[in-house]
Amino acid sequence: MKTLDINQIKEYLPHRYPLLLVDRVLDWESGKTIVAIKNVTINEEFFNGHFPHKPVMPGVMMIEALAQTAALLSFLSMGHKPDENSVVYFAGIDNARFKRPVQPGDQLRMEVALVRASRGIYKYTARGTVDGHTAVEADLMCTMRSARDASQPAA
């Protein structure tokens, strides 16, 4: 079993509070799968406005958590840590479905599988669960670019 703690995760992802949405990697297999968790607490910034009377994790934040998990799998599979010139961008999100709300106190378990990697485009299937029940699922596509080239459109 290969795990990463938060300090190791921060070596691979440029995100920081309040947008770092992966707390621990439970297991990963190079070029194949990764399982990670996000501990959802009432202290999350987005709960101030979504919604004060009934806090629910925004769907876009669940997708972002899955994308960060996918980015971790890509970097781990390549066998190197990104430098300050590495940027990972969404290239597409398909078949996104939200099946149940994620609330403070929940632990979002993220399972991501690499479907294909070709010419710098990575495609994944991703699913987030809470207590064994699917909360979110989507097909994600990402691309890696250098920061110098990040402002240029994808080919």
SULBELFEN-V930955 format. One line per field, one symbol per residue. psi: psi as a letter, one per 40 degrees, with the letter a starting at -180 (. if undefined). burial: I if it has 16 or more other ideal C-beta (glycine too) atoms within 10 Angstrom, else O. A space follows every 10 residues. Layout:
BEGIN
psi: ???
burial: ???
END
This chain:
BEGIN
psi: hhihidddde ddheiiheeh ehdihdiihh eciihiihhh ieehddedeg hdeghhhidd dddddddddd dddddddefi iiaeehhhih eihifhhhdi ihiheihhhh hhhhdihhfe hhhihihhih fehhdiiihi hiihiidded eiii.
burial: OOOIOOOOIO OIIOOOOOOI IIIIIOOIOO OOOIIIIIOI OOOIOOIOOI OOOOIOIIIO IIIIIIIIII IIIIIIIOOO OIOOOIOIOO OOIOOIOIOO OIOOOIOIII IIOIOOOOOO OIIIIIIIII OOOOIIIIOI IIIIIOOOOO OOOOO
END
